[in-house]
Amino acid sequence: MRQFGPDLWLCDGPAVTGAAGFRFPTRMAVVRLPGDGGLWVWSPVALTREVRGAVEALGPVRYVIAPNSLHHTFLAEWAAAWPEARVHGAPGLTAEVAGTAIHATLGDDADRDWAGAFDQVVVRGNRITTEVVFFHRRSATVLVTDLVQQIPAGWFHGWRALVARLDLMTANAPSVPRKFRMATTDRAAARAGVGRILGWPAQRLVMAHGAPLERGGQAALRNAFAWLMR
Ligand SMILES: [Fe+2]
């Protein structure tokens, strides 16, 4: 667990295996909310004893966020560890898939419990998943899960390295993978969401799969979404 900005911590988890045997690095973010100092946990990683200890040192977990329908693997562990926490899921994520109750569905407005601390946008129009992107105001950080990625070159090997390169998962700048571009069947809906994201005064950029940027977040996002917005 390392502090990445004011009231913002990042924690890398073990790799998870996805479709076709692709192993992906994982990262979660933890934000301390103003007020009582409760924690807001985004895209939780595997809950090891070490991770649990580091989180408990920061404060009580109040919210667990599944920002798209793909990032739910560890929700049940977190919900069991902090039964008083509320689980907020992206549209389309069901309790059956998550294996735990989803207490609220994320929308285009910040939940009243964290209004003032975050802005958020639902990026619609994509057949793979509907992702909710957040802007943490105090640290000027955009949190994006799968829509923008920059996995280190050298992470994948053999034919998977080639596929990852062609898909732009391992491009030399944060990029929207080609599979997500091709899955964008409603470009107008996607543009409406991304347009709001590009309006945020982002400095930092955190991706679930990619090295975080400490500055230049807004420019990096503009570049990543240029194919959609031009
Ligand atoms: Fe992912």
Boltz pocket constraint, residues with backbone or C-beta under 6 A from the ligand:
constraints:
  - pocket:
      binder: B
      contacts: [[A, 24], [A, 70], [A, 71], [A, 145], [A, 146], [A, 208], [A, 209]]
      max_distance: 6.0
